[in-house]
Amino acid sequence: MAKTGKRTAAARAAFEGKNNLSVAEAVALIKANAKTKFDETLDIALSLGVDPRHADQMVRGVCALPNGTGKTVRVAVFARNEKADEATAAGADIVGAEDLMEAIQAGKIDFDRCIATPDMMGIVGRLGKILGPRNLMPNPRVGTVTMDVKAAVEAAKAGEVQFKAEKGGVVHAGIGKMSFDEAKLAENIKAFVSAVNKAKPAGAKGTYMKKIALSSTMGPGVALDVASAVGE
């Protein structure tokens, strides 16, 4: 049996018996026990009452976090001519067309967000099996297929987070760094929960938001009081 370190044991003890906490209580508990040598990410996981295998129960959207993610986001843009220039001027890290497609097909995927102008979707469509499983496929529903590449690049760089219900109806995301103060983390949590709540699909039956859990990268998880988290 693997030996549990002192820090891990102490964190588990601090979290023991703690459930259905308010956002403020959960953030305070997690911050107090995030003691690694690197700046951990605050992760959120929402268990939803949906089956994403059905089109009318898919949950997908985007959330502009009020305080950003604390992470440097690398953005790739499929565009030509003046739109390519616009993307570069807005701060895109990679801009291209067929050359970018070939790089991705060769396994070079060194970006966190992919944006495309509508006329480029014929090329981007060939990458569905590569980008889709990584949640990187441009999609007009989340604003990543657009002619306004400047706004899309700037939003991605500012800390906009995309979300999508995965198998089992779980949505998860990194929504800040543990170096953020408690108020900023709480604001990000509330904004993300609100965005997922507003994305409730027409086909959802029964309880939509079943469970919300928070954790730091290396720490234990703690469950929020769903009603208060949604209502805050």
C-alpha positions, 0 to 999 in steps of 0.5 A: 500500500502506498504511503500517505504523505504528511501534507496529504494526510493533514489535508484529508483530516481537514476535509473529513466530514465537510460537505454541502459547504457554501462557496465561501466556506469551500474556497477558504478550506481549499486555500488553507490546505493548498500547500504545494510548491507550485500554484495549484489550479482550482478545479470544479466538477458539476454532475448534471442530470443529462445524457450527452449521447442525446442531442437534446441533452448536450450541455455546451457553452462558454463562460467569461470568468470575471477574474480570468483563469490565471493561465496563459492561453495559447490560441490557434486561428484558421484564417486567411489574408486580412483575417489572418492579419487581424488574428495576429494583431489580436495576439493569436499564437498560431495562424494558418490554413492548410499549413496549420491543418498539416501540423495538427495532422502530424501531431503538433497541437501546442495550443489551448483554443482553436478559432476559425473563420466560417470559410475555413471550416472545409479545412478544419472539418478534416480535423474533427477526429483529432480536435473533437476528443480534445474539446478543441474543435471550433464551434459557432455555439461557443463563438469559435467559428466567427468572422470577428476573430479579434474579439474571439482571440481577445476573449480567449486570452482574457480567461474565457472558459469553454465547457462541455458535458462529457460521458456521464453528464460531468462538466469540469474546468479549471477556473482560477489559481490558488494564488487568487484571493478568496473573493476572486475565486468565489466570483469565478465559481459563481460565474461558472455555475451560473453559465452552466445553469443557463446552458440547461438543455431542453431535453434535461429531465428531473434534477439538472444540477445534481452535484458540484465539487471543488478541489485544488490540483493536488488536494481532496475534493469538497462538495458544495451545497448545490442550492446555495451555489446556484442561488448565490 
